[in-house]
Amino acid sequence: MIFPLEQLIQFKDNIYEITSAASRRAFQLSMVKDPIIEENDGKVVSLAAKQVFTNQIKYRIEQE
């Protein structure tokens, strides 16, 4: 799995939000050493981006 560039190009909402969500998800995956990382050749960021873009995980903006 490579970074979902086509989905990134077609994304119409706030690109900063989804990029931030993918970055935070990548951090989560690496911290818990999720076994799915090995199935993705160790590519944590592309895995996290795929999860965010395909709605496998949800994210929300927390208001302070």
C-alpha positions, 0 to 999 in steps of 0.5 A: 500500500502506498500513500493514497495520492488519488484520494488526497487529490480528490478530497474536497474538505479541509486538507489540514484536518485529514492530514492531521488525523492521519498523522495522529493515527500513524502515531497511535499505530506506532505506539501500540505496535499494531501487527497490521503495520508489518502487513503493510511493509512497515509503512505506518503513515500510508496505512494511517492515511488509508484508514482515514480516507476509507473511513475505517477510523473516524476523527473529530475536531475537539473544540476548546 
